[in-house]
């Protein structure tokens, strides 16, 4: 990480310290409801199933629950939550580590790679969506960025490494199609650079990128769905349910977090870099900005990919400041070895040891060693209905709910459908999976829920005038929402005599005073 050979610079020590601090802090990020991923089976409201392609990212949570139950049999969902925290922290650490390597290879400056790696991690601490299976796709995307950074990649990379990457990616996560789009944008930019290159200069190997696109598209078919993976991607994009998810809506500038302004800050930084450069951005960088840079204005989920890309663009342009032509500084990717980081190899081994020691100091490692997870309040965010889940599974933590259920509900046990915001539904659908007496109506798997059912749930959440009719028809006796996001429904629930509010802070939880249930559920 030293920028000057032969000695250990202060930038190397500072960079290493910052990276270790970032690594440890990832294990202290509270777990969001979306980390649970919704129902694991086929609930009563589901009309379809998720495609087998990309199943690894979904199935890993099932395996984590099994592992957590073996490690801490008495801890239940708390142990699973601790396992999920460690899983997502390691996943993000791997993504940031790959990004650091890519930026170091491009800019040859350890401090520059560290600066932009820290910048990419910053949104996670400012309210950005996190701890979803999308992190798996982002890790593969970061690897792809590194594999396509040079203008003349080796044949073994384009003909072997990239297709293998896409074959694994297609089975791990559904975002593999975004990798193909990235390859297309990069190839188009390299083609323009090839056309504009001065006579006699080294030109990008456009043919290798074209061959890589064909081979990678073919490799994506090596999944249980085969070529249908492309059809499923188109159908998912056209699914009417998806449009109501926050991730698929344009970036929200009326929210209370700083993410929209951080996004505009990256655009301003690109403009500043362009102003101080002697020549305009390369065609590849320009096309990347005009595609992936505009994506967040159409869908908020594009921001996650943009954080990775903007550092790559700036470092790439920074590296070409002194290059005589667009591709002169990136003909072949430099090898990354321990000696490339610092001429004193012991520093690199000391750094690896420091990361390992830092891992042992995290709550996740303490749970692995001692088998005692933290309290659920320290693991999950406040908008996760952990208390409600505990109440529904046997613990007395919401006395108002227990009082209402004990008085009016058959056998003093809550029964009926549960309507939540999509994120809260992810958590409750996981906890109550297979309990058809208390099914969750909505969670962030729009492909599995019918269009009419989804639309009715959305009308209730939006506080439409027919909300009471819809909840009655579906025997919905419990509603869990974030009142800040659904203020109209929250106000209706507070005023409705048929409903009792049992919690009203970050979450609003309301239970119907007299249950509406079919005859077969009214008995003890």
C-alpha positions as CSV (number, residue, x, y, z in Angstrom):
1,X,0.0,0.0,0.0
2,X,3.0,2.3,0.1
3,X,3.3,4.7,-2.8
4,X,7.1,5.0,-2.5
5,X,9.2,1.9,-2.8
6,X,11.7,1.0,-0.1
7,X,9.9,2.5,2.9
8,X,6.7,2.3,4.7
9,X,4.8,5.5,4.1
10,X,2.3,7.1,6.5
11,X,-0.4,6.7,3.9
12,X,0.0,3.0,4.0
13,X,-0.4,2.9,7.8
14,X,-3.4,5.3,7.7
15,X,-5.0,3.3,4.8
16,X,-4.6,0.0,6.6
17,X,-6.1,1.5,9.8
18,X,-9.1,2.9,8.0
19,X,-9.7,-0.4,6.2
20,X,-9.6,-2.4,9.4
21,X,-11.9,0.0,11.1
22,X,-14.3,-0.2,8.2
23,X,-14.1,-4.0,8.3
24,X,-15.0,-4.2,12.0
25,X,-17.8,-1.7,11.7
26,X,-19.6,-3.8,9.1
27,X,-20.3,-6.4,11.8
28,X,-22.0,-3.7,13.9
29,X,-24.5,-2.6,11.2
30,X,-27.9,-3.5,12.6
31,X,-29.8,-6.1,10.6
32,X,-32.7,-4.8,8.5
33,X,-36.0,-6.7,7.9
34,X,-35.1,-7.3,4.2
35,X,-32.1,-9.4,5.3
36,X,-34.5,-12.3,6.0
37,X,-35.9,-12.4,2.5
38,X,-39.5,-13.4,3.0
39,X,-41.2,-16.7,2.9
40,X,-39.1,-19.8,2.3
41,X,-42.0,-22.0,0.9
42,X,-45.3,-21.5,-0.8
43,X,-47.7,-19.5,1.3
44,X,-51.5,-19.3,0.9
45,X,-51.2,-16.0,-1.0
46,X,-48.5,-17.1,-3.4
47,X,-49.5,-17.8,-7.0
48,X,-46.1,-18.5,-8.4
49,X,-42.6,-19.5,-7.4
50,X,-39.2,-17.9,-7.8
51,X,-37.2,-19.2,-10.8
52,X,-34.5,-21.7,-9.9
53,X,-31.8,-19.5,-11.6
54,X,-30.2,-17.3,-8.9
55,X,-31.3,-19.6,-6.1
56,X,-28.0,-19.8,-4.3
57,X,-28.3,-16.3,-2.8
58,X,-31.9,-17.1,-1.6
59,X,-31.0,-20.6,-0.2
60,X,-28.0,-19.5,1.8
61,X,-30.2,-18.0,4.4
62,X,-31.9,-21.3,4.9
63,X,-28.6,-23.0,5.5
64,X,-27.6,-20.2,7.8
65,X,-30.7,-20.8,9.9
66,X,-29.9,-24.5,10.1
67,X,-26.3,-23.7,11.2
68,X,-27.4,-21.1,13.7
69,X,-29.9,-23.5,15.3
70,X,-27.1,-26.1,15.7
71,X,-24.7,-23.5,17.1
72,X,-27.2,-22.0,19.6
73,X,-30.2,-24.3,19.9
74,X,-32.0,-22.2,22.5
75,X,-31.6,-18.8,20.8
76,X,-34.0,-19.2,17.9
77,X,-34.3,-16.2,15.6
78,X,-31.6,-14.3,17.6
79,X,-29.0,-16.8,16.6
80,X,-30.2,-16.7,13.0
81,X,-30.0,-12.9,13.1
82,X,-26.4,-13.0,14.4
83,X,-25.5,-15.5,11.6
84,X,-27.1,-13.2,9.0
85,X,-25.2,-10.2,10.3
86,X,-21.9,-12.0,9.9
87,X,-22.8,-13.4,6.5
88,X,-23.7,-9.9,5.1
89,X,-20.7,-8.3,6.7
90,X,-18.3,-10.8,5.1
91,X,-20.1,-10.5,1.8
92,X,-19.8,-6.7,1.8
93,X,-16.2,-6.9,3.0
94,X,-15.4,-9.2,0.1
95,X,-17.0,-6.7,-2.3
96,X,-15.1,-3.8,-0.9
97,X,-11.9,-5.9,-0.9
98,X,-12.3,-6.7,-4.6
99,X,-13.0,-3.0,-5.3
100,X,-9.9,-1.9,-3.5
101,X,-7.8,-4.3,-5.5
102,X,-9.4,-3.1,-8.8
103,X,-8.8,0.6,-7.9
104,X,-5.2,-0.1,-6.8
105,X,-4.5,-1.9,-10.1
106,X,-5.8,1.1,-12.0
107,X,-4.4,4.0,-10.0
108,X,-1.2,2.4,-8.5
109,X,-2.0,4.4,-5.4
110,X,-3.0,2.7,-2.2
111,X,-4.3,5.8,-0.6
112,X,-6.5,6.6,-3.6
113,X,-7.9,3.1,-3.6
114,X,-8.6,3.4,0.1
115,X,-10.3,6.8,-0.3
116,X,-12.8,5.6,-2.8
117,X,-13.4,2.3,-1.0
118,X,-14.3,4.2,2.1
119,X,-16.5,6.5,-0.1
120,X,-18.4,3.4,-1.5
121,X,-19.0,2.1,2.0
122,X,-20.3,5.5,3.3
123,X,-23.8,5.2,2.0
124,X,-24.4,2.1,4.1
125,X,-24.1,4.3,7.2
126,X,-26.4,7.0,5.7
127,X,-29.5,4.9,5.2
128,X,-28.8,3.1,1.9
129,X,-30.5,-0.2,1.4
130,X,-28.3,-3.0,2.6
131,X,-28.3,-6.6,3.7
132,X,-30.2,-8.1,0.8
133,X,-29.3,-10.8,-1.6
134,X,-28.4,-8.1,-4.0
135,X,-25.0,-8.0,-2.2
136,X,-24.2,-11.3,-3.9
137,X,-24.7,-9.7,-7.3
138,X,-22.7,-6.7,-6.3
139,X,-19.8,-8.9,-5.4
140,X,-19.8,-10.5,-8.8
141,X,-20.3,-7.1,-10.4
142,X,-17.1,-5.8,-8.7
143,X,-15.2,-8.8,-10.0
144,X,-16.5,-8.1,-13.5
145,X,-15.4,-4.4,-13.3
146,X,-11.9,-5.6,-12.5
147,X,-11.9,-8.2,-15.3
148,X,-12.9,-5.6,-17.9
149,X,-10.8,-2.6,-16.8
150,X,-7.9,-3.1,-19.2
151,X,-8.3,-2.4,-22.9
152,X,-6.6,-5.6,-24.1
153,X,-7.6,-8.4,-21.6
154,X,-5.8,-11.7,-22.0
155,X,-7.5,-14.4,-24.1
156,X,-7.7,-16.7,-21.1
157,X,-9.7,-14.1,-19.3
158,X,-12.2,-13.4,-22.1
159,X,-12.6,-17.0,-23.2
160,X,-12.5,-18.8,-19.9
161,X,-12.5,-16.7,-16.7
162,X,-15.4,-14.4,-17.6
163,X,-17.7,-17.2,-18.9
164,X,-17.0,-19.2,-15.7
165,X,-17.8,-16.1,-13.7
166,X,-21.2,-15.6,-15.5
167,X,-22.1,-19.3,-15.1
168,X,-21.6,-19.1,-11.4
169,X,-23.3,-15.7,-11.3
170,X,-26.4,-16.9,-13.1
171,X,-26.9,-19.7,-10.5
172,X,-26.1,-17.3,-7.5
173,X,-28.2,-14.3,-8.3
174,X,-30.6,-13.0,-10.9
175,X,-28.5,-9.8,-11.6
176,X,-26.2,-11.7,-14.0
177,X,-28.0,-9.9,-16.9
178,X,-26.7,-6.6,-15.6
179,X,-23.2,-8.0,-16.1
180,X,-24.0,-8.6,-19.8
181,X,-25.3,-5.0,-20.0
182,X,-22.0,-3.8,-18.5
183,X,-20.0,-5.8,-21.0
184,X,-22.1,-4.3,-23.8
185,X,-21.5,-0.7,-22.6
186,X,-17.7,-1.4,-22.2
187,X,-17.5,-3.0,-25.6
188,X,-19.3,0.0,-27.2
189,X,-16.9,2.4,-25.5
190,X,-13.8,0.4,-26.5
191,X,-15.1,0.3,-30.1
192,X,-15.2,4.1,-30.2
193,X,-11.7,4.3,-28.7
194,X,-10.5,1.8,-31.3
195,X,-12.0,4.0,-34.1
196,X,-10.5,7.2,-32.6
197,X,-7.1,5.9,-31.8
198,X,-4.2,7.5,-33.7
199,X,-2.5,5.5,-36.4
200,X,0.3,3.3,-35.1
201,X,-0.9,3.5,-31.5
202,X,-2.0,0.5,-29.3
203,X,-5.8,0.0,-29.8
204,X,-8.3,-1.8,-27.6
205,X,-8.9,-5.5,-28.4
206,X,-12.6,-5.0,-29.3
207,X,-12.9,-8.5,-30.8
208,X,-12.0,-10.0,-27.4
209,X,-14.8,-8.1,-25.7
210,X,-17.3,-9.2,-28.5
211,X,-16.3,-12.8,-28.0
212,X,-16.6,-12.4,-24.3
213,X,-20.2,-11.2,-24.6
214,X,-21.2,-14.3,-26.7
215,X,-19.4,-16.7,-24.4
216,X,-20.8,-15.1,-21.3
217,X,-24.3,-15.1,-22.6
218,X,-23.9,-18.8,-23.4
219,X,-22.4,-19.5,-20.0
220,X,-25.4,-17.9,-18.3
221,X,-27.6,-20.7,-19.8
222,X,-25.7,-23.2,-17.5
223,X,-28.5,-23.0,-14.9
224,X,-31.6,-25.0,-14.1
225,X,-33.7,-22.7,-16.2
226,X,-31.4,-22.8,-19.2
227,X,-31.9,-20.0,-21.8
228,X,-35.2,-19.1,-20.1
229,X,-33.2,-17.0,-17.7
230,X,-33.4,-14.2,-20.3
231,X,-37.2,-14.6,-20.7
232,X,-37.6,-14.6,-16.9
233,X,-35.6,-11.4,-16.7
234,X,-37.9,-9.7,-19.2
235,X,-41.0,-10.9,-17.5
236,X,-39.7,-9.8,-14.1
237,X,-39.0,-6.3,-15.5
238,X,-42.6,-6.2,-16.9
239,X,-44.2,-7.4,-13.7
240,X,-46.7,-4.8,-12.6
241,X,-46.1,-5.6,-8.9
242,X,-42.4,-4.5,-9.0
243,X,-43.1,-0.9,-9.8
244,X,-44.5,-0.2,-6.2
245,X,-41.3,-1.4,-4.5
246,X,-39.1,1.5,-3.4
247,X,-36.0,0.1,-5.1
248,X,-37.7,0.2,-8.5
249,X,-38.9,3.7,-8.2
250,X,-36.8,6.8,-9.0
251,X,-34.4,8.0,-6.3
252,X,-36.5,9.8,-3.7
253,X,-35.3,13.4,-3.1
254,X,-38.1,14.0,-0.5
255,X,-36.8,11.5,1.9
256,X,-35.0,12.2,5.2
257,X,-31.7,10.5,4.3
258,X,-28.8,12.1,2.5
259,X,-28.4,9.5,-0.2
260,X,-29.9,11.6,-3.1
261,X,-27.5,14.4,-2.3
262,X,-24.6,12.0,-2.0
263,X,-25.6,10.8,-5.5
264,X,-25.5,14.4,-6.8
265,X,-22.2,14.8,-5.1
266,X,-20.7,12.1,-7.2
267,X,-22.0,13.8,-10.4
268,X,-20.5,17.1,-9.2
269,X,-17.2,15.3,-8.5
270,X,-17.2,13.9,-12.1
271,X,-17.8,17.4,-13.4
272,X,-14.9,18.7,-11.3
273,X,-12.6,16.0,-12.5
274,X,-13.6,16.8,-16.1
275,X,-12.9,20.5,-15.5
276,X,-9.3,20.0,-14.3
277,X,-8.4,17.5,-17.1
278,X,-6.6,18.5,-20.2
279,X,-8.9,16.3,-22.4
280,X,-12.5,15.0,-22.1
281,X,-13.4,11.7,-20.5
282,X,-12.6,8.6,-22.6
283,X,-15.6,7.2,-24.6
284,X,-15.7,4.1,-22.3
285,X,-16.0,6.2,-19.2
286,X,-18.5,8.6,-20.8
287,X,-20.8,5.7,-21.9
288,X,-20.6,4.1,-18.5
289,X,-21.7,7.4,-16.9
290,X,-24.5,8.0,-19.4
291,X,-25.9,4.5,-18.8
292,X,-25.2,3.4,-15.2
293,X,-24.9,7.0,-13.9
294,X,-28.5,7.9,-15.1
295,X,-30.0,4.6,-13.9
296,X,-30.6,5.8,-10.3
297,X,-32.8,8.6,-11.7
298,X,-35.1,5.9,-13.1
299,X,-34.7,3.2,-10.4
300,X,-33.2,3.7,-6.9
301,X,-31.6,0.2,-7.0
302,X,-29.1,1.5,-9.6
303,X,-27.4,3.6,-6.8
304,X,-25.9,0.4,-5.3
305,X,-24.1,-0.3,-8.6
306,X,-23.3,3.4,-9.2
307,X,-21.3,3.6,-5.9
308,X,-19.0,0.9,-7.3
309,X,-18.7,2.5,-10.7
310,X,-18.1,6.1,-9.9
311,X,-14.8,5.4,-8.1
312,X,-13.7,3.2,-11.0
313,X,-14.4,6.0,-13.5
314,X,-12.5,8.6,-11.5
315,X,-9.5,6.5,-10.7
316,X,-9.4,5.3,-14.3
317,X,-9.3,8.9,-15.5
318,X,-6.8,9.8,-12.8
319,X,-4.5,7.1,-14.0
320,X,-4.7,8.4,-17.6
321,X,-3.7,12.0,-16.7
322,X,-0.2,11.5,-18.0
323,X,-1.0,8.9,-20.6
324,X,-0.4,10.0,-24.2
325,X,-3.6,8.3,-25.4
326,X,-6.8,6.8,-24.0
327,X,-5.6,3.3,-23.7
328,X,-1.9,3.8,-23.2
329,X,-2.1,3.3,-19.5
330,X,-4.4,0.3,-19.5
331,X,-3.1,-2.1,-22.2
332,X,-2.5,-4.9,-19.7
333,X,-3.7,-5.1,-16.1
334,X,-0.7,-5.0,-13.7
335,X,-0.2,-8.0,-11.6
336,X,-1.2,-7.6,-7.9
337,X,1.3,-9.3,-5.7
338,X,2.4,-8.8,-2.1
339,X,5.5,-7.1,-3.4
340,X,3.3,-4.8,-5.6
341,X,1.6,-3.5,-2.5
342,X,4.9,-2.8,-0.6
343,X,8.5,-3.7,-1.1
344,X,8.5,-4.9,2.5
345,X,6.4,-8.0,2.2
346,X,6.1,-8.4,6.0
347,X,3.8,-5.4,6.1
348,X,1.3,-7.3,3.9
349,X,1.4,-10.4,6.1
350,X,1.0,-8.2,9.2
351,X,-2.0,-6.6,7.5
352,X,-3.6,-9.9,6.9
353,X,-3.0,-10.9,10.5
354,X,-4.5,-7.6,11.7
355,X,-7.7,-8.3,9.7
356,X,-7.9,-11.8,11.2
357,X,-7.5,-10.4,14.8
358,X,-10.1,-7.7,14.0
359,X,-12.5,-10.4,12.9
360,X,-12.0,-12.3,16.2
361,X,-13.0,-9.1,18.0
362,X,-16.4,-8.8,16.3
363,X,-19.7,-9.9,17.9
364,X,-20.1,-12.5,15.1
365,X,-16.8,-14.2,16.0
366,X,-17.7,-14.1,19.7
367,X,-21.0,-15.9,18.8
368,X,-19.1,-18.5,16.7
369,X,-16.7,-19.2,19.6
370,X,-18.9,-18.9,22.6
371,X,-22.3,-19.7,21.1
372,X,-24.0,-16.7,22.8
373,X,-25.6,-14.1,20.4
374,X,-26.3,-10.6,21.3
375,X,-29.8,-9.4,22.4
376,X,-32.1,-9.0,19.4
377,X,-32.4,-5.3,20.1
378,X,-28.7,-4.9,19.4
379,X,-28.9,-6.9,16.2
380,X,-32.0,-5.7,14.4
381,X,-33.1,-2.2,13.4
382,X,-36.0,-0.6,15.1
383,X,-38.3,-1.1,12.1
384,X,-38.0,-4.9,12.4
385,X,-41.0,-6.3,14.2
386,X,-39.0,-8.4,16.6
387,X,-41.3,-7.9,19.6
388,X,-44.3,-8.9,17.6
389,X,-42.5,-12.0,16.3
390,X,-41.7,-12.9,19.9
391,X,-45.3,-12.4,21.0
392,X,-46.7,-14.5,18.2
393,X,-44.2,-17.3,18.9
394,X,-44.8,-17.5,22.6
395,X,-43.2,-14.6,24.6
396,X,-45.2,-12.0,26.4
397,X,-43.6,-8.8,25.3
398,X,-46.7,-6.9,23.9
399,X,-49.2,-7.0,26.8
400,X,-51.8,-4.9,24.9
401,X,-51.8,-7.4,22.0
402,X,-51.9,-10.4,24.5
403,X,-54.8,-8.8,26.3
404,X,-56.9,-8.3,23.1
405,X,-56.1,-11.8,21.8
406,X,-56.7,-13.4,25.1
407,X,-60.1,-11.9,25.4
408,X,-61.6,-12.2,21.9
409,X,-59.6,-14.7,19.9
410,X,-60.3,-18.5,19.9
411,X,-58.1,-20.3,22.3
412,X,-56.4,-17.0,23.3
413,X,-54.2,-17.3,20.2
414,X,-54.0,-14.8,17.4
415,X,-55.4,-16.0,14.1
416,X,-55.9,-14.3,10.8
417,X,-53.9,-12.8,8.0
418,X,-51.1,-10.2,8.7
419,X,-50.6,-7.2,6.5
420,X,-47.2,-5.5,6.6
421,X,-45.1,-3.1,4.6
422,X,-43.0,-5.2,2.3
423,X,-39.8,-4.9,4.4
424,X,-41.6,-5.9,7.6
425,X,-43.3,-8.7,5.7
426,X,-39.9,-10.1,4.8
427,X,-39.1,-10.7,8.5
428,X,-42.5,-11.9,9.6
429,X,-43.0,-14.2,6.6
430,X,-39.7,-15.8,7.5
431,X,-40.5,-16.3,11.2
432,X,-44.1,-17.5,10.5
433,X,-43.3,-19.6,7.4
434,X,-45.6,-22.5,7.1
435,X,-48.2,-21.2,9.7
436,X,-51.3,-21.0,7.5
437,X,-53.4,-19.7,10.4
438,X,-51.3,-16.5,10.5
439,X,-50.1,-15.9,6.9
440,X,-48.3,-12.8,5.9
441,X,-49.9,-11.0,3.0
442,X,-47.1,-9.0,1.5
443,X,-43.3,-9.1,1.2
444,X,-40.6,-8.2,-1.4
445,X,-41.2,-11.2,-3.7
446,X,-43.6,-9.6,-6.2
447,X,-43.1,-12.4,-8.7
448,X,-44.8,-15.0,-6.4
449,X,-47.8,-12.9,-5.5
450,X,-50.8,-12.3,-7.8
451,X,-51.4,-9.0,-9.4
452,X,-54.8,-8.4,-8.0
453,X,-53.7,-9.5,-4.5
454,X,-50.7,-7.2,-4.6
455,X,-52.8,-4.3,-5.8
456,X,-55.3,-4.8,-3.0
457,X,-52.6,-4.9,-0.4
458,X,-51.1,-1.7,-1.8
459,X,-54.5,0.0,-1.7
460,X,-54.8,-0.8,2.0
461,X,-51.2,0.4,2.7
462,X,-52.0,3.7,0.8
463,X,-55.0,4.2,3.1
464,X,-57.6,4.0,0.3
465,X,-61.3,4.3,1.3
466,X,-62.0,0.6,0.7
467,X,-59.2,-0.5,3.1
468,X,-61.7,-1.8,5.7
469,X,-63.5,-3.9,3.1
470,X,-60.3,-5.5,1.8
471,X,-59.0,-6.3,5.2
472,X,-62.3,-7.8,6.2
473,X,-62.6,-10.0,3.1
474,X,-59.0,-11.4,3.7
475,X,-59.6,-11.9,7.4
476,X,-56.8,-9.4,8.1
477,X,-56.7,-9.0,11.9
478,X,-53.2,-7.5,12.3
479,X,-51.4,-4.7,10.5
480,X,-47.8,-3.8,10.9
481,X,-46.4,-0.7,9.2
482,X,-43.9,2.1,9.4
483,X,-46.2,5.1,10.0
484,X,-43.8,7.5,8.5
485,X,-44.0,5.7,5.2
486,X,-47.8,5.0,5.3
487,X,-49.2,8.0,7.2
488,X,-52.7,7.9,5.8
489,X,-53.3,4.3,6.8
490,X,-51.6,5.0,10.2
491,X,-54.1,7.8,10.9
492,X,-57.1,5.6,9.8
493,X,-55.9,2.8,12.2
494,X,-55.5,5.3,15.1
495,X,-59.1,6.5,14.6
496,X,-60.8,3.2,13.8
497,X,-62.9,1.9,16.8
498,X,-62.6,-1.7,15.4
499,X,-58.8,-1.6,15.7
500,X,-56.6,-1.3,18.8
501,X,-53.1,0.2,18.5
502,X,-50.7,-1.8,20.5
503,X,-47.5,-0.1,19.4
504,X,-47.0,3.3,17.8
505,X,-43.4,4.6,17.5
506,X,-41.1,3.6,14.7
507,X,-43.5,0.8,14.0
508,X,-47.3,1.0,14.2
509,X,-48.9,-2.3,15.2
510,X,-52.7,-2.5,15.2
511,X,-54.9,-5.6,16.0
512,X,-58.6,-6.0,15.2
513,X,-60.6,-6.0,18.4
514,X,-63.1,-8.7,17.2
515,X,-61.5,-11.2,14.8
516,X,-63.0,-11.8,11.4
517,X,-62.3,-15.5,10.7
518,X,-63.9,-18.3,8.7
519,X,-66.0,-20.7,10.6
520,X,-63.3,-23.4,10.7
521,X,-60.9,-21.1,12.6
522,X,-63.4,-19.8,15.1
523,X,-63.4,-23.0,17.2
524,X,-60.7,-23.7,19.8
